[in-house]
Amino acid sequence: MVRRLGFGCVALLAAAAACIPDDDAPRLGSVAFTFGASRLTTAGFNARTMADGWTVTVTRVLLSYDSVTVSETTDGDASIPGLVISDRKCAYRGRGARRHVVFDPRFGNLQTLNGMEPGECPDVGFVLEAPGVDTEPGLGATGADVAELAADPPAVALFEARASRRGKSVEVKLRFDRARSPSAFTACQVATGVGLSRGVVVRAGERQQLSFQFLAESLFRDDIGGAFLRFDPWERADVSFGDGDGVVTMSDLDAVPLTAVRGGPYTLASGSRRGTFGDFVRQQLGYAFGYLDTGFCSPSASASR
């Protein structure tokens, strides 16, 4: 009796599925986000790249990555075949791969959003967050790295490098704590022949490929988007304001009034020079992420979560 009832249920479900014409079956889309690093981050900075002749090699980068973000849909371009315009959020069903992960962007990371409704999502970005109980080590990271980022004060990124010039060597060991560092990034865009392109169009039955890159060069810029990369202020922070141990830390940078930094504008996004060199370098993390090959992402005004 039980077997006959089970078979009858299967037959009923099969019949119900057969009643839905193929053309009317809901079709969903997908977006794959890869995370990498710029050429200078992986290959290093030679004396010609740095305005003051230093050679810099990145020795360690760790990002505590929470997830990619996709904004609410708006009226889209009805001329795009198969595009469904909806006022619902750009949401997805299913679990995004490699979410809540600490990884080294030089080794990469992939998060795929499956089951997304077709439509135009005008904004994409991502969130960094200090590790939680469900955070896992990704490529280039270990469980010890996850624990290091989670230690008090919790951090969203670690950055280490080695600089040398005329026989002198200086280490850099920076911890970007969650409370004072940019952690949410949005408005990722890239220039095209007709202007700036933002967001993503999710198409039924297709997987779009998008990418972010960590740009270590942004940390050494003398201004937001500045053309010159400098290390002299970093060395001076350790020698003249810090403990002079040959290792530049956030404590050293925080001891330097921004007005005392020489060699470039070194101005905060507000236009002010009030604050410390540490404040400036933390700010630069907000501009250290590229989008696709030539685009950029911006720190969100609502970075606090």
N, C-alpha and C positions, 0 to 999 in steps of 0.2 A: 504494500500500500504506500509506504514511504517512498519507495523507488518510483512508483507510477506518478506520485505527486511531484517529485523532483523533476522528472522528465517533462511533465506537463508545464511546470514553471519555465523551464528552459525553452520549450517550444513556444510558449506565450511571449517570452522576451524576444525571441528570434523573430517572431511574426511582427511584433511592435517595431523592431528596428527596421524591418523590411518595408514598413509603411512610410519611412522617411526617404524621400527621393534623394539621390546622391547630390543633385545640384542644390538642395536646400539644407544639407548637413552643415553645421557650423564649422568653419575653417579658421584656425588660429595661426598666429605668426610667432616669430622668435627673434631675439637679438642676442648676439654673443659679444661680450665686452672683454677685450684682452688688455692687460696692464703690463707695460714694459718700461724701458728707460732710454734716455737719450744717448747718443753716441759718446758725448763727453763724459756722461756718468759712467759708462762702461770702459771707455778707452783712456780717460784721464785728460788733464789740461796741461799743455806744454807751455814753455816760457813765452812763446809768441801769443798764445791764447790769453794769458793773464797780462793785464796792462802793466804790472810791476815786476814781471819776470820770474815769478814763482812757477814751479811745476807742482801740480796737485793730482794726487791719485785717490780716488774714492775707494775706501777699504771695506765699508759696511753701510748698508742701507736697509732699514726695516720699517715697513708700514703696517700699522694695525688697521686692517681694512674691514669695514662693516658691510657695505653693500653699495650697489649702483642705485641711482635714483632716476626715475622717469616721471615727468610731470603730467599734469592733467591735460587731456586733449582739448583742442579748440576747433573752430571751423577750419577745415583743411581745404586742399586744392581739389575741387571736384573733377578737374581734368585728368587726375592721375587714375588710370584704369584700376578697378578693384578696390579703390580706397573707400572705406566706410567711415563717414563722419559721425562722431558720437560725442555727446557731452559728458560721458562717463569718464572716470579716471583711466589713465593708461596703466592698467593693472595686469598682473599675470597670475596664472594658476600653476602650481608646482613649485618645487624648491630650486632656487638658484644655486648653481654649482659654485663651490669655493667661496661661500659667504662666511663672514666672521673668521677671518684668517689673517695671520701674520706672515708676511712674505717679503722677499727681497725683489724689488722690481727689475733688477738686472737679470733675474731668472724667470720672471713673468708670473702672471696669474690670469685665470679665465673664470668669468662668471657668465652663465647663460640664463637668460630669462625666457622660459617657455610658456606657451599657452596665452600669449598676449592677444588681445582683441585687435583686429586690423583698425588702423586709424592713424592720425597724425599726432605725435607726441612732441610738442614744440620745445621741450627742454630735457636735457639729460645731464647727469652729474654723478657724484659719488660721495660717500661719507667715510671718514676715518673715525674710529672709536677705540678707546682703550680696551684691552682684552677683557672678556667676560668668561663665564663658566663654559660657554659653548665655543670659544675661540680655539682654533686649531693651528698648528704650524703648517705653513705652505712651503713652496719651493724656496730654498736658500735659508730656511729658518728651522729652529729646533724648539722643543718644549721649554728649554731654558730661556730662549729668546722671548717666548710668550710670557713667561714668568717675570722676566726683566722689565718688559713694558707694563705689566700689570702692577708692579711694585709701586709703593707710594713715593712721589705723586704719580698716578697713572699717566702714561704717555701714549701718544698716537704715532710717534715716529722716533727713530734713532738714526743719527747720521755720523759717520766717522770717515776721516780722510787723513792723508799724510802729505805735507807740503815741504818742498825743499828749494833752496836757492843758495848758491855760492858756498856749499858745504854745510849749511845749516838746515836742520830738519825740525819740523813742528808737527805735532799730532793735533787732530781735531776730534773731540768726542762730545756730541750734542744730544741732548734729550729734549724733545719737544713735548712738554707736559700738556695734558688734555685741557687744563683750566685756562691756559693762556695762548694756546696755538690754534690756528685755523684748522677746522676739522670737517667742514661741509663745503663742497665745491659744486658749482652750478654754472648755468649759461655757457656750457662747453660749445664752442663754435669754431668754424674754419672758414677762411676766405675762399670764395669761388669767383668765377668770371663775372657773376652778376651781383656780388655782394657777400654778406656773411650768411652762412648756413648753420642753423641750429636744429637740435632735436633729431628725431628719427621718424620715418614713415614706416609703420608696421604693415606688412602686406601678408595677406592670407597665404599660408603654405610656403612662406619664404623665411630664411634666416638672414637678418642683416648683420654685418660685421663692423664693429666700431672699436676704437682703441684709445687708451690714455697712456701718457708717458711721464715718468718722473724726470724732472730737469734739475740736476744738481747745480748747474750753472746759475740758476736763479738765486741761490743762496749767496753767491759771491758777487752778484751785481751791486753796483754802487747806487742804484735807484730802481724803482719799479719799471721794468722794461728797459733799463739802462743798457747801453752798449758795452760798457767797460766792466771787466771782471777783475777784482782786486783781492789780494790776500794780506797786504801790509797792515790794514786795520785789525785783522784777526791776530797777527803776531803781536802787535802793539798792545792788544787787550790783555794778553798773557804777561808780557814783559813789563808794561808800565802800569797796569791797573790790577792784574791778577797776581798769582803766586809765583810766576816766573818758572814754572816747572816744565815748560816745553809742551804742555798739553792745553789746548784751548777748550774751555767748557762754557756752558751757559752762565755759570757763576762769574767767569771772567768777563763775558760779554755784558752781563748785567751791571758790572761795576763801571762800565764806560758810559759817561753821558753822551748822548748822540751828538751834542754840539762839539764834543771833543774829537769826533771822528773826522779825519782828513782824507783828501784825495777824491772826493766826489760829493754829490748832493746829499746822500744819506738822509732822505726825508721820508717821513711816514705818509701813508696814503691820505691822511687828513691835511697834509701840507705842513705839519708841525715838525719841529726838531726837538720837542720836549719828549723826554723818555730816555731809554738806554739803547745801546747797540744791540743788546739782546732782544729788545722789543722790535727793532728793525729786522733782525734775522728771522724772528718768529713770523713777522709779517710776510717776509719773502717766501716762506713755505706756502703761503696762500697763492703764490704766483708760480709755483714750481711744478705745475702739471700741465702738460700739453694734451691736445686732442687731435686725433688722426695724425697726419704727418706734419702739418704746419699750423694747426689751430691751438687754442688755449682754453683753459677753464678758469673761472674766477672764484674767489672765496665768497661764500654766501653770507649775506648780512645777518641771516638767522642761523649762524653756525652753532650756537649753543643749543644743546638738546636736553 
